[in-house]
Amino acid sequence: MKIHRRSVLLVALAWLPVVAQESAPPRRITVLSYNIHHGEGTDAKVDLERIAALIRAASPDLVALQEVDRVTRRTGGVNQAQDLACFTGMQYFFGRTIDYQGGMYGNAVLSRLPVNGFANRALPFTPGREARGVAQAHIYSGPTESGHALFRFFATHLDTSEADRLKAVPAILEFASEEPDLPTILAGDLNALPDSAPMKLLAQGFEVAAAGEFLPTYPAGAPQRQIDFILYRPADRWRVVEVRVIEESVASDHRPILAVLELLPPAQASR
């Protein structure tokens, strides 16, 4: 039987994109979540530079910050997210949750990765309780790429009231379901213990990085319980490389938690 070289070449070329995609290495993403207590440490000093030094030393790609002030009187009218971005060489997004002392207070995201689109999503809460929200970023693979986002990053701070946490979690799950095929990381101070009802509810849509490990984050001086978490979805798109609590007992009333995750290529359709 005679085989035409052109036919062989076309068949080989048809397989190239699949082979290239299958052989593409996972993307390693380092995430830090830190409740900075408006920069005030356990020594009662407000010092953003030591917060920034910790972030630089951890060298994260993405940071979820909670309890961030923006031009409030108590912290000297400083835009804390902007200053931390300058100190660390990252871009930032601030998500207001409440007005406070002439300014604002809420969550922030710092990113070393290209971002195309930030949003601040409100969470349901009980009237009279503190309003809560989710800062959301779409992360891209490169500054010149205009295709689809690689993944989403959610940063949040849930209420100390379990009733309000149980109101907020379904909204977070709904946000995640808006783009069900897009890998997502959720990070923040969830004010919930690992085996609590809000965490069990979150487990319907997310995986907890290093679930089952004892990783206490609060209080900073002698942490006894974990209330700060990094989660991800879907399970088959991420691999957990490392999760640890950074040993910093003075800069804030929480210790930061860090996770190294690998974003895996999507499973190939059967041929």
Backbone bond lengths (Angstrom), bond angles and torsions (degrees), N, CA, C in turn:
res aa  C-N    CA-C-N  psi(-1)  N-CA   C-N-CA  omega(-1)  CA-C   N-CA-C  phi
1 M - - - 1.464 - - 1.521 109.20 -
2 K 1.305 116.82 134.26 1.453 121.90 -178.44 1.527 109.86 -88.98
3 I 1.329 116.18 127.87 1.465 121.92 179.66 1.513 108.66 -107.62
4 H 1.293 117.49 124.98 1.452 121.56 179.82 1.528 110.30 -80.76
5 R 1.329 115.54 132.72 1.464 120.00 -179.51 1.537 111.65 -60.72
6 R 1.333 115.86 -36.57 1.460 119.35 -178.75 1.529 111.01 -63.23
7 S 1.341 117.16 -38.75 1.458 120.84 179.39 1.520 110.72 -65.35
8 V 1.333 116.46 -42.05 1.472 121.03 178.50 1.514 110.40 -61.54
9 L 1.339 116.09 -42.63 1.462 120.77 -178.99 1.525 110.91 -63.78
10 L 1.342 116.97 -42.27 1.451 120.01 -179.75 1.520 111.60 -64.77
11 V 1.321 117.49 -39.79 1.458 121.19 177.82 1.513 110.33 -63.84
12 A 1.332 117.32 -43.00 1.466 121.47 179.83 1.516 111.11 -63.15
13 L 1.327 116.43 -42.93 1.458 119.69 -179.37 1.523 111.38 -66.19
14 A 1.326 116.36 -34.63 1.463 120.10 -179.98 1.524 111.36 -63.17
15 W 1.329 116.58 -28.32 1.462 119.94 -179.05 1.526 112.70 -85.98
16 L 1.316 117.89 -17.03 1.468 120.49 -173.36 1.519 113.78 -58.19
17 P 1.346 121.52 -47.83 1.460 119.74 -178.78 1.522 113.06 -59.80
18 V 1.342 116.44 -38.48 1.450 120.01 -179.58 1.508 110.21 -65.77
19 V 1.329 117.29 -46.55 1.458 121.45 -179.39 1.521 109.66 -61.65
20 A 1.347 116.57 -44.21 1.464 120.39 -178.91 1.519 110.79 -62.46
21 Q 1.353 116.21 -40.87 1.456 118.95 -178.58 1.516 110.99 -68.63
22 E 1.353 116.50 -40.28 1.449 119.86 -179.34 1.524 111.45 -66.79
23 S 1.346 117.44 -31.61 1.452 120.37 -176.31 1.530 112.34 -89.70
24 A 1.343 117.48 -4.22 1.458 120.10 180.00 1.528 109.33 -63.45
25 P 1.326 118.06 131.84 1.461 119.99 -177.86 1.525 111.05 -71.28
26 P 1.333 117.91 152.88 1.467 119.85 174.52 1.520 110.21 -61.98
27 R 1.311 115.88 152.11 1.468 121.01 176.37 1.521 107.97 -94.03
28 R 1.316 116.15 124.68 1.462 120.49 -178.74 1.527 109.43 -91.05
29 I 1.328 115.64 127.15 1.456 122.56 -176.55 1.528 108.60 -123.21
30 T 1.328 116.76 125.40 1.459 121.24 176.39 1.520 109.06 -103.98
31 V 1.336 115.27 125.06 1.464 122.28 -174.83 1.525 109.14 -120.15
32 L 1.322 115.80 136.67 1.463 122.48 176.09 1.523 108.61 -123.06
33 S 1.316 116.83 134.81 1.456 121.20 173.03 1.515 108.42 -120.92
34 Y 1.358 115.98 131.70 1.464 119.22 -172.79 1.526 110.16 -148.85
35 N 1.317 115.94 119.50 1.456 121.60 168.71 1.525 106.27 -84.27
36 I 1.327 116.76 108.22 1.470 120.22 -171.15 1.528 113.24 -90.35
37 H 1.345 118.22 -2.49 1.473 120.58 175.94 1.523 110.62 53.39
38 H 1.336 116.60 48.17 1.473 126.03 -175.42 1.535 112.79 46.29
39 G 1.338 115.29 32.92 1.463 120.21 176.77 1.509 114.46 80.78
40 E 1.333 117.26 -0.12 1.472 120.32 -178.52 1.520 110.67 -90.51
41 G 1.330 115.21 124.70 1.453 120.32 -178.32 1.518 113.03 -89.02
42 T 1.302 115.41 -179.94 1.464 120.57 178.71 1.522 111.81 -69.90
43 D 1.331 116.58 -10.07 1.465 121.61 174.12 1.527 111.78 -91.77
44 A 1.345 117.33 8.57 1.465 124.51 178.58 1.525 113.26 69.16
45 K 1.318 118.23 13.68 1.464 121.68 177.38 1.521 110.05 -100.56
46 V 1.331 115.92 135.99 1.460 121.19 173.25 1.525 107.19 -90.10
47 D 1.321 115.92 116.09 1.467 120.20 -173.39 1.533 108.80 -146.28
48 L 1.327 116.16 93.86 1.459 120.09 -180.00 1.518 112.00 -70.55
49 E 1.320 117.40 -27.24 1.465 119.40 -176.45 1.524 111.87 -64.93
50 R 1.332 117.43 -34.25 1.473 117.02 178.09 1.528 111.14 -74.86
51 I 1.339 116.82 -29.79 1.466 119.32 171.79 1.526 109.19 -63.03
52 A 1.331 116.40 -45.85 1.463 120.85 -179.40 1.520 111.22 -63.89
53 A 1.326 117.59 -38.62 1.467 120.72 179.22 1.529 110.49 -62.39
54 L 1.320 116.53 -39.10 1.470 120.15 177.57 1.523 110.38 -64.43
55 I 1.329 116.78 -43.80 1.462 120.37 -179.81 1.527 110.18 -63.22
56 R 1.324 117.18 -44.69 1.470 119.67 179.48 1.519 111.13 -60.89
57 A 1.327 117.15 -40.73 1.464 120.72 -178.94 1.523 111.47 -65.93
58 A 1.328 116.88 -35.01 1.473 120.48 179.32 1.513 112.26 -75.72
59 S 1.341 117.52 -22.73 1.461 124.34 178.18 1.533 112.84 52.11
60 P 1.336 117.76 53.13 1.466 119.40 -179.79 1.522 111.89 -80.14
61 D 1.325 115.01 159.65 1.462 121.48 170.66 1.526 110.77 -84.46
62 L 1.332 115.63 -33.55 1.461 121.95 -177.71 1.518 109.43 -139.18
63 V 1.330 115.49 141.87 1.458 120.98 178.26 1.524 108.87 -130.07
64 A 1.326 116.45 130.47 1.456 122.72 170.64 1.522 107.29 -102.07
65 L 1.326 116.36 119.92 1.463 121.80 -178.97 1.519 109.71 -113.00
66 Q 1.311 116.35 138.94 1.459 121.58 175.65 1.528 109.28 -121.40
67 E 1.334 114.49 159.14 1.474 123.30 -179.57 1.526 110.73 57.37
68 V 1.307 114.67 56.97 1.461 122.60 -177.79 1.527 108.84 -105.36
69 D 1.327 116.49 129.92 1.468 121.92 177.35 1.526 111.07 -92.32
70 R 1.319 113.91 147.17 1.466 119.82 172.64 1.526 108.27 -130.88
71 V 1.304 115.54 108.26 1.476 126.07 179.55 1.529 112.71 48.68
72 T 1.328 117.10 47.16 1.459 120.77 174.08 1.529 110.02 -92.39
73 R 1.322 115.88 159.33 1.458 120.19 -179.59 1.522 111.93 -65.91
74 R 1.341 117.14 -38.47 1.465 118.39 -173.76 1.520 113.11 -65.52
75 T 1.345 116.83 -23.66 1.469 119.53 179.56 1.526 111.99 -115.07
76 G 1.333 115.74 27.39 1.452 120.44 169.59 1.512 116.00 73.51
77 G 1.325 117.45 24.17 1.457 120.08 177.03 1.514 114.84 71.44
78 V 1.322 116.69 22.09 1.466 121.82 -177.34 1.527 110.41 -87.88
79 N 1.322 116.37 141.14 1.459 122.00 169.60 1.525 106.87 -86.10
80 Q 1.325 116.47 93.90 1.466 120.20 -169.20 1.527 113.29 -64.60
81 A 1.312 117.45 -40.34 1.464 119.37 179.49 1.519 110.86 -63.32
82 Q 1.328 116.18 -42.00 1.462 120.19 179.20 1.524 111.12 -64.98
83 D 1.329 116.84 -42.97 1.459 119.58 179.47 1.522 111.42 -64.24
84 L 1.318 116.89 -42.77 1.469 119.16 178.78 1.521 111.03 -64.52
85 A 1.333 117.17 -36.28 1.463 119.95 175.79 1.526 110.61 -62.37
86 C 1.334 116.74 -42.38 1.467 120.42 178.46 1.522 111.07 -65.11
87 F 1.334 117.09 -42.83 1.465 121.05 -177.90 1.525 112.53 -67.10
88 T 1.331 116.86 -26.37 1.471 120.37 -174.61 1.523 113.57 -108.26
89 G 1.330 117.31 -7.49 1.458 120.08 -178.46 1.512 113.74 72.65
90 M 1.324 116.95 30.22 1.454 121.94 -179.10 1.529 109.57 -116.91
91 Q 1.321 116.95 164.39 1.455 120.74 172.22 1.524 108.23 -90.61
92 Y 1.336 115.91 160.67 1.461 117.43 -174.21 1.517 111.33 -138.09
93 F 1.331 113.38 160.07 1.455 122.22 170.05 1.513 107.40 -141.21
94 F 1.322 117.26 132.50 1.459 122.57 177.51 1.518 109.21 -107.51
95 G 1.308 115.98 132.41 1.458 121.47 177.65 1.524 110.66 -115.16
96 R 1.316 116.03 103.33 1.463 120.79 -178.59 1.530 110.79 -65.58
97 T 1.340 115.30 137.30 1.462 119.78 170.18 1.521 111.31 -114.30
98 I 1.364 117.66 -35.84 1.469 120.08 177.20 1.529 109.36 -143.78
99 D 1.323 115.29 158.35 1.462 121.32 166.97 1.522 107.92 -83.05
100 Y 1.348 115.62 142.49 1.467 117.73 -175.48 1.522 110.11 -155.19
101 Q 1.315 116.59 126.85 1.466 124.51 173.58 1.529 112.78 44.88
102 G 1.305 115.85 53.07 1.453 120.90 176.85 1.510 115.05 79.48
103 G 1.302 117.17 0.57 1.460 121.30 179.53 1.517 110.80 -140.41
104 M 1.325 116.37 -140.85 1.457 121.63 -177.63 1.529 109.99 -136.82
105 Y 1.328 113.81 166.40 1.462 121.62 -176.55 1.522 107.00 -147.55
106 G 1.334 117.72 140.28 1.456 118.64 179.89 1.510 113.38 173.15
107 N 1.325 115.36 -146.54 1.459 123.43 -178.32 1.525 110.20 -104.12
108 A 1.317 115.89 161.75 1.459 120.05 175.06 1.515 109.73 -146.25
109 V 1.324 114.55 155.18 1.460 122.53 174.37 1.524 108.07 -121.65
110 L 1.320 116.28 133.58 1.462 122.17 168.45 1.521 107.06 -111.72
111 S 1.328 117.00 138.36 1.462 120.27 -177.91 1.519 111.64 -138.39
112 R 1.313 114.38 133.54 1.461 120.83 170.56 1.530 110.32 -94.34
113 L 1.324 116.20 -12.04 1.455 122.55 -178.49 1.523 110.40 -93.63
114 P 1.321 117.90 156.73 1.472 120.03 177.34 1.526 111.10 -63.61
115 V 1.307 115.22 136.11 1.467 121.49 -179.33 1.522 108.56 -123.04
116 N 1.321 115.56 135.09 1.458 120.12 173.83 1.517 107.25 -128.39
117 G 1.309 115.72 84.13 1.446 120.13 177.48 1.506 114.48 114.53
118 F 1.328 115.41 110.22 1.456 122.81 170.24 1.522 108.09 -110.04
119 A 1.326 115.82 152.93 1.466 120.35 174.49 1.516 108.71 -149.57
120 N 1.317 115.45 151.95 1.460 121.37 174.82 1.518 107.46 -115.44
121 R 1.332 117.03 115.39 1.454 122.49 -174.69 1.530 109.61 -106.11
122 A 1.313 117.13 126.55 1.463 121.59 178.85 1.522 110.51 -77.23
123 L 1.320 116.15 144.20 1.457 122.60 175.35 1.531 109.67 -108.09
124 P 1.325 117.65 148.68 1.463 119.51 177.23 1.530 110.51 -66.89
125 F 1.329 115.89 145.51 1.459 120.29 179.39 1.515 109.19 -151.64
126 T 1.318 115.58 161.95 1.456 121.74 179.53 1.523 109.73 -77.69
127 P 1.324 118.80 131.52 1.465 120.22 176.57 1.532 110.93 -52.88
128 G 1.317 115.00 134.08 1.460 119.90 -176.42 1.511 113.14 96.70
129 R 1.336 117.44 -19.04 1.465 121.53 174.47 1.529 108.66 -90.94
130 E 1.323 115.86 166.58 1.468 120.58 178.84 1.522 110.76 -70.61
131 A 1.318 116.12 132.50 1.467 120.24 176.90 1.530 109.84 -65.17
132 R 1.315 114.77 148.58 1.475 120.96 -178.16 1.525 109.25 -130.33
133 G 1.343 115.60 162.08 1.455 119.29 -179.62 1.512 112.35 -156.86
134 V 1.310 114.94 174.82 1.463 123.23 176.80 1.526 108.03 -125.08
135 A 1.325 116.64 123.02 1.466 121.36 171.65 1.522 107.49 -86.95
136 Q 1.319 117.29 127.26 1.469 122.19 -173.16 1.520 110.35 -122.19
137 A 1.326 116.19 135.54 1.468 121.44 177.31 1.516 109.44 -131.42
138 H 1.328 116.52 141.43 1.462 122.41 171.22 1.526 107.51 -99.13
139 I 1.318 115.43 121.31 1.465 121.78 -174.46 1.528 108.99 -100.28
140 Y 1.339 115.68 132.86 1.461 122.08 -179.27 1.519 110.04 -111.24
141 S 1.318 115.87 166.58 1.462 119.97 -175.36 1.512 113.07 -84.65
142 G 1.308 118.85 -18.29 1.456 119.50 -179.09 1.505 111.18 -165.51
143 P 1.334 117.58 153.75 1.465 120.10 -175.20 1.514 114.45 -65.33
144 T 1.335 118.46 -18.45 1.455 120.20 -178.41 1.523 112.31 -102.15
145 E 1.330 117.79 -2.99 1.454 120.26 -177.98 1.521 110.64 -84.66
146 S 1.309 116.50 136.87 1.464 120.63 -179.99 1.523 111.59 -120.55
147 G 1.313 116.31 17.17 1.461 119.85 -179.56 1.521 111.17 -83.11
148 H 1.319 116.28 -148.11 1.451 120.93 -177.14 1.524 110.63 -77.71
149 A 1.328 114.86 152.82 1.456 120.07 175.95 1.524 109.99 -64.64
150 L 1.336 115.17 148.62 1.462 120.11 174.02 1.518 110.93 -72.69
151 F 1.339 115.61 -45.44 1.457 119.90 -179.54 1.525 109.30 -163.28
152 R 1.340 114.82 170.74 1.468 121.33 176.24 1.518 109.40 -108.50
153 F 1.325 114.32 153.75 1.459 121.17 177.01 1.523 107.92 -127.83
154 F 1.337 115.91 122.35 1.455 122.24 177.68 1.526 108.45 -110.11
155 A 1.333 116.89 132.71 1.460 121.75 175.83 1.520 108.40 -124.65
156 T 1.335 117.17 129.61 1.455 119.28 -174.37 1.521 112.24 -148.44
157 H 1.329 114.93 167.97 1.461 123.70 176.63 1.519 106.56 -142.69
158 L 1.333 116.42 109.87 1.456 120.46 -176.17 1.526 111.42 -89.28
159 D 1.320 115.30 163.84 1.458 122.49 -173.89 1.531 111.87 -70.90
160 T 1.328 115.13 159.32 1.464 119.91 174.13 1.531 111.67 -75.80
161 S 1.324 116.79 -14.11 1.459 121.87 177.62 1.528 109.75 -86.74
162 E 1.329 116.71 125.38 1.463 119.28 179.08 1.527 111.43 -64.04
163 A 1.305 116.77 -34.09 1.467 119.19 178.42 1.522 110.74 -60.26
164 D 1.339 117.11 -40.95 1.457 119.50 179.32 1.522 111.70 -74.46
165 R 1.323 117.14 -32.56 1.475 118.78 175.24 1.523 110.29 -62.77
166 L 1.322 115.93 -38.58 1.461 119.98 179.84 1.525 111.81 -70.81
167 K 1.330 117.06 -21.20 1.461 120.10 172.27 1.522 111.25 -78.78
168 A 1.321 115.87 -36.28 1.465 120.50 -174.47 1.518 113.14 -76.16
169 V 1.335 117.23 -37.64 1.464 120.15 -173.52 1.526 113.03 -59.68
170 P 1.338 120.75 -45.14 1.472 118.72 177.49 1.519 113.21 -58.24
171 A 1.334 117.40 -33.90 1.461 119.58 177.61 1.529 110.43 -66.34
172 I 1.330 117.21 -40.28 1.470 120.39 177.60 1.525 110.13 -62.69
173 L 1.320 116.78 -42.75 1.460 120.32 178.05 1.534 110.94 -63.42
174 E 1.326 116.33 -35.80 1.462 119.86 177.74 1.532 110.46 -67.54
175 F 1.347 117.62 -41.99 1.462 120.17 176.68 1.529 110.02 -57.91
176 A 1.331 116.23 -43.21 1.463 120.38 -178.99 1.523 111.59 -64.78
177 S 1.328 116.71 -34.10 1.467 120.57 -176.79 1.524 112.58 -75.82
178 E 1.341 117.93 -11.34 1.455 120.29 -179.79 1.529 111.91 -64.59
179 E 1.309 116.61 -31.06 1.467 122.76 176.00 1.524 107.41 -130.76
180 P 1.321 117.35 72.94 1.466 121.08 -168.47 1.517 114.89 -62.00
181 D 1.325 117.71 -25.56 1.460 120.10 -178.13 1.526 113.01 -90.03
182 L 1.323 117.22 -3.59 1.456 120.06 -177.15 1.527 109.47 -92.21
183 P 1.329 118.47 120.70 1.465 120.07 177.62 1.528 110.97 -56.11
184 T 1.320 116.04 146.08 1.461 121.13 -173.51 1.518 110.57 -140.41
185 I 1.337 115.98 141.59 1.453 123.16 170.70 1.520 107.51 -115.96
186 L 1.315 116.37 135.84 1.459 123.28 175.52 1.521 107.47 -120.47
187 A 1.332 117.00 127.85 1.460 120.26 -178.06 1.516 109.42 -138.74
188 G 1.334 116.10 145.35 1.449 118.16 175.41 1.508 114.31 160.25
189 D 1.315 113.32 -179.20 1.459 122.68 173.34 1.522 106.56 -86.94
190 L 1.315 115.81 106.09 1.460 120.01 -175.19 1.522 112.17 -95.27
191 N 1.331 117.26 -3.89 1.467 121.89 177.46 1.521 112.29 51.62
192 A 1.327 116.35 31.67 1.463 121.27 -176.07 1.527 108.82 -136.74
193 L 1.308 116.18 143.44 1.462 120.83 176.17 1.530 109.69 -79.21
194 P 1.343 117.16 156.63 1.469 119.80 -174.60 1.519 115.03 -56.11
195 D 1.337 117.68 -32.73 1.473 119.56 -176.58 1.525 112.69 -101.80
196 S 1.328 116.90 17.92 1.460 120.57 -177.59 1.525 111.61 -80.25
197 A 1.326 115.30 166.01 1.463 120.30 -179.88 1.529 112.99 -61.17
198 P 1.345 120.34 -41.99 1.472 118.63 178.14 1.526 113.07 -62.32
199 M 1.341 117.18 -37.29 1.463 119.39 179.28 1.528 110.86 -70.18
200 K 1.308 116.97 -36.39 1.470 119.83 176.18 1.520 110.71 -65.03
201 L 1.334 116.41 -35.93 1.456 120.18 177.31 1.528 110.51 -68.79
202 L 1.326 117.42 -42.35 1.464 120.62 176.66 1.524 111.51 -60.50
203 A 1.332 116.29 -32.14 1.465 120.64 -178.91 1.519 112.46 -64.72
204 Q 1.343 118.24 -11.61 1.460 120.32 174.66 1.524 111.53 -70.59
205 G 1.334 117.17 -18.70 1.454 119.23 -179.30 1.510 115.15 -130.59
206 F 1.350 117.50 -12.74 1.459 121.51 -176.57 1.518 111.00 -132.97
207 E 1.330 114.29 157.59 1.457 122.51 170.25 1.534 108.12 -105.19
208 V 1.325 117.09 139.85 1.460 121.37 176.71 1.526 108.68 -88.35
209 A 1.318 116.57 126.14 1.462 119.76 177.16 1.523 109.23 -64.20
210 A 1.320 116.17 127.05 1.471 123.34 -178.96 1.524 111.84 62.41
211 A 1.319 116.39 39.27 1.463 120.49 177.30 1.519 109.87 -57.53
212 G 1.321 116.78 137.97 1.449 121.56 179.27 1.515 114.38 92.05
213 E 1.323 117.47 -14.53 1.463 120.32 177.12 1.526 109.82 -86.53
214 F 1.330 116.10 150.60 1.462 121.20 178.67 1.518 108.41 -88.88
215 L 1.350 115.67 105.49 1.459 121.92 -175.74 1.527 109.13 -129.46
216 P 1.326 118.18 70.84 1.461 120.42 -176.16 1.527 112.44 -69.25
217 T 1.323 115.92 137.61 1.465 121.99 -177.39 1.524 113.38 -121.23
218 Y 1.330 117.13 -9.41 1.469 119.46 -173.41 1.525 109.93 -146.99
219 P 1.377 116.31 142.15 1.462 129.22 -7.87 1.530 111.49 -75.69
220 A 1.316 116.16 159.08 1.462 120.47 -170.06 1.521 113.16 -60.73
221 G 1.334 117.11 -38.56 1.460 119.50 -175.59 1.515 113.12 -63.76
222 A 1.316 116.87 -41.28 1.467 122.25 179.08 1.518 107.62 -148.61
223 P 1.328 117.31 78.23 1.475 120.33 -172.53 1.524 112.54 -62.13
224 Q 1.325 114.74 134.16 1.462 121.53 -177.94 1.514 113.15 -121.81
225 R 1.353 117.27 -14.69 1.461 118.57 -178.54 1.523 110.06 -147.80
226 Q 1.308 114.71 152.30 1.454 120.36 177.90 1.517 109.56 -97.24
227 I 1.339 115.09 119.87 1.462 119.96 173.47 1.533 110.94 -126.69
228 D 1.330 116.61 -0.39 1.464 122.34 177.56 1.529 107.62 -110.53
229 F 1.342 116.42 134.22 1.459 120.26 -170.91 1.526 111.51 -141.80
230 I 1.322 113.75 158.16 1.463 122.71 167.99 1.520 106.28 -125.74
231 L 1.323 116.43 124.95 1.461 122.76 -177.73 1.518 109.54 -124.92
232 Y 1.324 116.07 165.51 1.463 119.77 -177.83 1.519 109.93 -151.86
233 R 1.329 114.64 161.36 1.464 122.28 175.28 1.522 108.39 -157.19
234 P 1.330 119.77 153.81 1.459 126.31 -14.88 1.530 110.73 -76.52
235 A 1.318 115.68 165.57 1.462 120.51 -173.51 1.522 112.56 -61.34
236 D 1.358 117.30 -34.83 1.458 119.65 -174.23 1.528 113.50 -82.15
237 R 1.334 118.24 -1.10 1.459 119.97 178.26 1.530 113.35 -103.44
238 W 1.325 116.33 -4.13 1.467 119.52 -177.78 1.524 110.93 -130.71
239 R 1.309 115.08 146.27 1.464 121.26 170.31 1.519 108.16 -125.73
240 V 1.336 115.88 130.01 1.463 120.68 -179.63 1.528 108.84 -84.62
241 V 1.313 115.62 119.89 1.464 121.55 179.45 1.525 110.29 -91.66
242 E 1.322 115.96 -43.51 1.464 120.52 -175.06 1.522 109.35 -159.86
243 V 1.322 116.40 142.42 1.461 122.26 169.75 1.519 106.85 -138.15
244 R 1.334 116.25 132.52 1.462 119.41 178.42 1.522 110.30 -153.90
245 V 1.319 114.26 156.52 1.455 121.85 173.52 1.518 107.49 -96.16
246 I 1.319 116.71 131.22 1.463 120.77 -179.45 1.526 108.99 -81.80
247 E 1.301 115.76 132.06 1.467 121.33 -174.99 1.528 110.58 -81.42
248 E 1.312 114.48 83.65 1.473 122.18 175.75 1.515 107.13 -130.89
249 S 1.325 117.29 113.82 1.460 121.29 -171.29 1.520 114.43 -107.14
250 V 1.334 118.44 -1.42 1.468 120.07 -172.49 1.529 113.04 -118.98
251 A 1.322 119.12 -37.13 1.465 121.88 -168.56 1.525 113.78 -64.31
252 S 1.337 118.35 -25.62 1.461 123.26 179.37 1.516 108.14 -150.98
253 D 1.335 116.98 177.14 1.465 119.48 176.25 1.525 111.94 -87.34
254 H 1.333 117.92 -5.58 1.462 123.72 172.59 1.532 108.48 -113.81
255 R 1.327 115.66 157.82 1.453 120.29 166.40 1.531 108.51 -98.07
256 P 1.310 117.36 144.91 1.467 119.49 179.05 1.521 111.53 -76.50
257 I 1.323 115.59 151.28 1.461 121.34 175.69 1.518 108.53 -116.74
258 L 1.318 115.89 138.94 1.471 122.46 -176.34 1.517 109.72 -125.25
259 A 1.323 115.72 139.00 1.467 121.48 175.52 1.523 109.62 -133.22
260 V 1.315 114.84 138.48 1.459 121.69 171.66 1.526 106.57 -107.96
261 L 1.331 115.01 119.04 1.460 121.36 -177.45 1.518 109.51 -121.46
262 E 1.310 115.94 150.00 1.464 120.77 172.90 1.514 109.17 -110.74
263 L 1.317 115.94 125.85 1.460 121.69 175.37 1.528 107.84 -85.78
264 L 1.312 116.04 115.39 1.454 121.71 -175.25 1.520 110.83 -90.30
265 P 1.338 117.63 149.76 1.462 119.68 177.17 1.526 109.69 -65.87
266 P 1.328 117.78 151.66 1.467 119.53 -179.84 1.526 110.52 -63.94
267 A 1.315 114.77 149.35 1.468 119.87 178.32 1.518 109.19 -61.31
268 Q 1.314 116.13 140.35 1.457 120.99 -178.87 1.532 110.57 -79.06
269 A 1.314 115.36 138.70 1.476 119.23 175.60 1.528 108.72 -63.28
270 S 1.309 115.35 143.42 1.466 119.11 -179.84 1.525 109.78 -63.99
271 R 1.299 114.37 139.03 1.471 119.22 -177.76 1.517 110.46 -100.72
